[in-house]
Amino acid sequence: MSDVVYLTTPIYYPNGPPHLGHAYTTIVADAMARYRRLRGDRVFFLTGTDEHGDKIAQAAAKAGVTPQAMADQNSAAFREAWRRLGISNDDFIRTTEERHQTIVRRILQTLWDKGEIYFGKYGGQYCFGCERYYTETELKDTGGTCPDHETPLTHIEEENYFFKMSRYQDWLIRYIQDRPDLIRPERYRNEILGFLREPLQDLSISRPRTRLQWGIPLPFDDRFVTYVWFDALINYVSALGPLDGEKHLTFWPVVQHLIGKDILKAHGVYWPCMLKAADLPIYTHLEVHGFWRIGGGKMSKSVGNVVEALALSDTYGNDAFRYFLMREMVFGLDADFSEEAFVGRLNADLANDLGNLVSRATTLMATHGGGVARPLVDLGDAELGLKASFATTVESVEGAMEKFAFHAALAAIWEFIAKVNRYVDASAPWALAKSGDTGSRERLEVVLSVLGESLRCLSIVLSPFLPRAAMKMREALGESGDLRLADAAFGGGTKPVRLTASKLSGLFPRVEDKKPGARASARSADDRPGTGLISIDDFGRVELRVAEVVAAEAVPKSKKLLKLTLSLGAETRTVAAGIAEHYAPADLVGKKIVVVTNLQPVTLMGVQSQGMLLAGSAEGRLAVITLDRDLPPGAKVE
Ligand code: MSP
């Protein structure tokens, strides 16, 4: 393993808020970045947002805001989510930034000058959701609908610029065949090689501005914008600055991409061909993971659930959330997310196994350690067994992390935790403390030294996965200074072994199983897989009130939005509502309507909206919900 590494996540579409799937990739990348830093490696860890293209343009049009405003708002939401999850990224790139656009233009110009791009015409079946054409072979099992979105495709015929990707087919096959670990796990390498058995088409890398405005204009023809994938992939290069700069020269040769299986083709086929054509080195590894499913369904289609799932990190804490995601999913395969499984692991692995060990060991050390430190000596068979076992644990963690097998790394650490728990039971330090003779006191010191050492070593190997808990363990042990994997060995600390610690209990409080559906955190429908039903508690989280419209006005430059001033009795609120095409402002003043009052405020076209009114719609007609009898403003609706 090289001692410098550049780790990337996909850059996410800011057409909505971040969800569980985005969080998973970012969390595993974070754990890897922390692990590599722990090894003493030099790390550059990048994430960001992919802001151009149809997806953002359409979402913005739907919300009645500009694409830039939509991107600004959601990109900030991603950044904020990563801050709250404690993600240690070194940079965050947005494709609307000038530093990115400059490099995209430069690479396009180079490819154009080299004759790698030509102008041509193409007709085919296009999916606006995927923003790409589908070939007949890809559609043979779907009856002509998009395999991903399951929606009808549109036949489009248009002139565009094309990248001569087909000429790289043979080179790419050989490149992948010569490097068995370029694309991992192997199933995804095989998928790409399978795909490359069909003739590779050239790639349309532009979209006419008559159809799409929102993108980077081609440097050699500004009637076209760059195809969003061609623009997006380049973020990995542009984030490192100029191609002859120190950062690029240091980190580009050791780039390693982490992605979900949905974007395998772009990273496994387009990207290496683009890099080859631009005379840039190919990535060292492409690490591909599977998909989280919720309630048995494909997750990204049920956005509500996945956003809710991410919110469980607030309910149960970041470390527990990270642990569950990394332990539950075998990297590379799909996995099911459910709050029940999450709570199950939290209670069993974190509260019981780890939390109890830390609590028992630190309590014994605080009570009987006497503030002493001593060398790690007089070890008997049991102690030497633990010492050897920890050395094996570290080897297993190293081996697993080399392959991005986070689940296996954690399983190895938990085997060791189980052994230390058994050691505490077998050596019965409380009995040694009670007996009071010199032999017992000496033996007690050996046991406490080994417990202290086990916790110290554990705090190091756990730190990439459970950064906060690891830090608390170190504080309890009075450890400070840099975390280094090299110190994770019995007797490997820099100081004599401590026998004392401050008591640390409740590292991971147990979540008591309350009545089904009544759990404080019973937020999603995953307790009732497949039904799509919500409980009365779920509904109870939405606060609805009667509001009187006291003023209404159009929002400048917006076709859709009206700015409403609402009286809720004791308070007045502003709400931006997308109803301007259906109501004149004067129609609304004086009406009593129903408003969701506990939504997070958002800013739409410069108006801070503090709620959402209820309206029904059918066949293009919209009707605001009003009351059929009078109630005072502020009255609860339930
Ligand atoms: N913008 C492109 C990526 C461009 S990279 C040059 C994109 N964005 S996305 O917002 O759709 O994010 C896709 C990525 O989010 C997946 O590759 C994966 O990392 C993550 N996930 C989204 N849904 C997921 C699951 N259900 N499960 C696990 N991860 C998933 O595609």
Boltz pocket constraint, residues with backbone or C-beta under 6 A from the ligand:
constraints:
  - pocket:
      binder: B
      contacts: [[A, 9], [A, 10], [A, 11], [A, 12], [A, 13], [A, 14], [A, 20], [A, 21], [A, 22], [A, 24], [A, 25], [A, 50], [A, 229], [A, 232], [A, 233], [A, 234], [A, 235], [A, 258], [A, 259], [A, 260], [A, 261], [A, 262], [A, 263], [A, 290], [A, 291], [A, 292], [A, 293], [A, 299], [A, 300]]
      max_distance: 6.0
